[in-house]
Amino acid sequence: MASLSKKYFLVLIICYTSISGHAQGNRTRDYGIEIGIFKPGDKNAITDVPGVKIGHTTLIKGDNIRTGVTAIIPHDKDIFQWKCPAAIYIGNGFGKLAGYSQVEELGNIETPIILTNTLSVATAMNALISYTTGNPGNENVRSVNGVVGETNDGRLNDIRGRHITEQHVLDAIENAKSVNVQEGNVGAGTGTVCFGYKGGIGTSSRKLPETLGGYTVGVLVQSNFGGVLEISGVPIMKEMGNFPFKNAIDSSDGSCMMVILTDAPVSDRNLKRMAKRAMMGLAKTGGVASNGSGDYVIAVSNYEDNLIPYSSQERLIQQTYIRNSQMTPLFIATIEATEEAIINSLFAAETMKGNGNEILALPVDEVLKIMEKFGRIR
């Protein structure tokens, strides 16, 4: 009996190691690669924005299941009762983002943001409805605009099996936290591919100096797209002689979900302007928003005084917003954090086999040699 217990204990440890999604190595900055001019927050993560939490559910089973869920919680209150100003920008619309039209119409979100795989969007929507209607105070709610983004992880995952359940989504929400945000092969990034290498979840942040408002911009990405990889302006794939269409047989299709959070008092109109700049961050990594790519950006402000109550006796609502002329630093912070979040997703991801395919991790040692050649290691 003792030997049997040891056997089961060993299996448990192996499964936990596979699912935990620890980084392949250090993050981009740990190698001396500094992207942009603004400094990151203390965690260099979207959770540097006060009140933001991230949760993952990761499914790695057998030979074919490689998928998951990532939940982004904008603040600590009931988000349906205290909605956030928000905007969505479509860089390229080959995707299945749920909840877009109401955000576009009303300029706010009322649920956590969920990222998952393409064929699990409906399941995640059902989970958000269950989550919202089940919260105290929402007993009479009859309409829920859940926001769910996706990318297609079908190369590594049995996506047609639709293995994500409502409980997996609810678990990601329940497990959300503000510290130790995992990157790489976790949550919605478990089975994704980026630039032909293993992609995944990545995050980064920027903290503006007090002279520019002292605001924080955080970005989280689900990287699953193609193009010709660059890092901080260095043509990595060109140097490696490895890029799409080199032999006229490759493609660079795929998708990227980008989520921006800020504590700056930004209107939904200017949040859309920030969202547009995230596409510039994607372009700086060599992403091309190809024909078959669903590139979406969700931008949210959780500035507390601008939260929108679900019901109020007041006829007017008073909010404070940053002037248009003061937006440029936030634009730059968004571009930088998006670029670094994407690169972090690659550095963190590990080689993965699934669904009959093997996707290799980014060859970090080779990348670092190229970065040194161009003088970009500090």
Secondary structure as GFF3:
##gff-version 3
##sequence-region A 1 378
A	DSSP	alpha_helix	2	20	.	.	.	ID=ss1
A	DSSP	three_ten_helix	28	31	.	.	.	ID=ss2
A	DSSP	three_ten_helix	46	48	.	.	.	ID=ss3
A	DSSP	beta_strand	53	61	.	.	.	ID=ss4
A	DSSP	beta_strand	65	73	.	.	.	ID=ss5
A	DSSP	beta_strand	82	93	.	.	.	ID=ss6
A	DSSP	alpha_helix	100	106	.	.	.	ID=ss7
A	DSSP	beta_strand	108	109	.	.	.	ID=ss8
A	DSSP	beta_strand	113	117	.	.	.	ID=ss9
A	DSSP	three_ten_helix	118	120	.	.	.	ID=ss10
A	DSSP	alpha_helix	121	134	.	.	.	ID=ss11
A	DSSP	beta_strand	147	151	.	.	.	ID=ss12
A	DSSP	three_ten_helix	159	161	.	.	.	ID=ss13
A	DSSP	alpha_helix	166	174	.	.	.	ID=ss14
A	DSSP	three_ten_helix	187	189	.	.	.	ID=ss15
A	DSSP	beta_strand	193	194	.	.	.	ID=ss16
A	DSSP	beta_strand	197	198	.	.	.	ID=ss17
A	DSSP	beta_strand	200	207	.	.	.	ID=ss18
A	DSSP	three_ten_helix	210	212	.	.	.	ID=ss19
A	DSSP	beta_strand	216	224	.	.	.	ID=ss20
A	DSSP	alpha_helix	236	240	.	.	.	ID=ss21
A	DSSP	beta_strand	255	262	.	.	.	ID=ss22
A	DSSP	alpha_helix	268	284	.	.	.	ID=ss23
A	DSSP	beta_strand	294	301	.	.	.	ID=ss24
A	DSSP	three_ten_helix	304	306	.	.	.	ID=ss25
A	DSSP	beta_strand	308	309	.	.	.	ID=ss26
A	DSSP	three_ten_helix	324	326	.	.	.	ID=ss27
A	DSSP	alpha_helix	328	348	.	.	.	ID=ss28
A	DSSP	beta_strand	352	354	.	.	.	ID=ss29
A	DSSP	beta_strand	357	359	.	.	.	ID=ss30
A	DSSP	alpha_helix	364	373	.	.	.	ID=ss31
###
